[in-house]
Amino acid sequence: MLRILLINEKPQFSTEIRQALLGGAYLLLELTASAAVVEEAAKWQADLIIIDCFSPSQALLQQLNLIDKAKLMFASSKDEQAISHIIKINVNNYVINGAEELTAQMAIAIAHYTQNKELQQRIALLEQQLADRKIIDKAKGLLMVKRQLSEADAYDTLRRQAMKQGLKLGEVARQILLMADVLG
């Protein structure tokens, strides 16, 4: 069951949202924008944050920035500065007026959030692989100098050691560099 936290600054419009959610497979918690949104989102374990406002306040944007969940904002304002801030805090979908097709908007917001998380994880993996590549190159260079090995032989030595210890190549390279530091 989807857990939705509704942050409400526009009571009549939120009534439309609430009615659209009734009968769905959702658990709904409604807060005012002045509430401790971050704490409530964590306590409620919300899957989706829906914000209903005229124009989001700076305080609300700061709180939303601390929440790592899918976010969907309904607003009346077309303020470009507010929209710029909203994009920076990863609000997954920003709708000007209207709660039509709420279910579709919720699905889009969650899909955007999921895609963004996957991209962040992929970036972290690629950054780790790049860091490992640099460490491996340093370890190969050290083996080439200390043991007069060719680059291919130095790499093969690292690879064999990794297989022998059941470790990743980058971990073995780090061990070699640490030992070189200890031994001087």
ABEGO torsion letter per residue (X at the ends): XBBBBBBBABAAAAAAAAAAABGBBBBBBBBBAABBAAAAAAAAGBABBBBBBABBBAAAAAAAAABBBBBBBBBABABAAAAAAAAAAGBABBBBEEABGAAAAAAAAAAAAAAAAAAAAAAAAAAAAAAAAAAAAAAAAAAAAAAGBBAAAAAAAAAAAAAAAGBBAAAAAAAAAAAAAAAX
